[in-house]
Amino acid sequence: MIIHIGDNNYIFEKDIIAILDKKAAEGTKKTREFISKIIEDNCLIGNLDLNTKSYIIVSDNSKTMIYTSNISSRALANRNNYE
């Protein structure tokens, strides 16, 4: 199944590792470090701006990437029946 995550981005459901709320993710040191490492490795897809509400961590077996989304993590999880 393909899921629309905003900003004309679509990802395969099978590739999703986690859907994280941006504020909650940035509230923990380990998660902040993980996200910073992904950004340093140029594996961030999307923009980090005031409209970013969630991070979607995906893996295609060769690389781990993070998509940003202006859609809340709860709405994305509902679209995905992820809860």
C-alpha positions in Angstrom: 0.0 0.0 0.0 1.2 3.5 -0.8 0.6 6.4 1.8 0.5 10.1 1.0 2.5 12.0 3.6 2.0 15.5 2.3 3.9 17.8 -0.1 3.3 15.4 -3.0 5.4 12.7 -1.2 4.2 9.1 -1.2 5.9 6.1 0.5 5.3 2.4 0.7 3.7 1.2 3.9 6.1 -1.7 4.1 9.1 0.7 4.3 7.9 2.6 7.3 9.8 2.0 10.5 8.3 4.7 12.6 6.0 7.8 12.5 7.2 10.3 15.1 5.7 13.5 16.4 8.3 16.2 15.8 8.0 17.9 19.2 8.2 14.6 21.0 11.1 13.3 18.9 13.1 16.4 19.6 12.4 16.2 23.3 14.7 13.3 23.8 18.5 13.4 23.4 18.9 10.1 21.7 16.2 10.8 19.1 17.7 14.3 18.4 21.1 12.7 17.9 19.6 10.1 15.5 17.8 12.7 13.5 20.9 14.9 13.3 23.0 12.0 12.1 20.4 11.3 9.3 20.5 15.0 8.3 24.3 14.9 8.2 24.2 11.9 6.0 22.0 13.8 3.5 19.1 11.3 4.1 16.5 13.9 5.0 13.6 14.2 2.5 11.6 17.4 2.9 12.0 20.7 4.6 12.6 21.4 8.3 10.5 24.4 8.9 7.8 25.7 11.1 5.2 23.6 9.3 6.9 20.3 10.0 4.8 18.3 12.4 6.1 14.8 12.0 9.0 12.6 10.9 8.5 9.3 9.0 11.5 7.0 9.3 11.8 4.6 6.4 14.2 2.0 5.2 14.4 0.4 1.8 16.9 -2.3 3.0 19.9 -0.3 1.7 19.4 3.1 3.5 17.5 4.6 6.3 15.9 8.0 5.5 13.6 10.5 7.3 10.8 12.2 5.5 9.3 15.4 7.0 5.6 16.0 6.9 3.2 18.9 7.6 0.6 16.2 8.6 0.4 15.2 12.3 1.8 11.9 13.3 -1.7 10.8 14.5 -3.3 11.6 11.1 -0.5 9.7 9.4 -0.9 6.7 11.7 -4.6 6.7 11.1 -4.1 6.7 7.3 -1.8 3.7 7.8 -3.8 1.9 10.5 -0.4 2.1 12.2 -1.8 2.3 15.8 
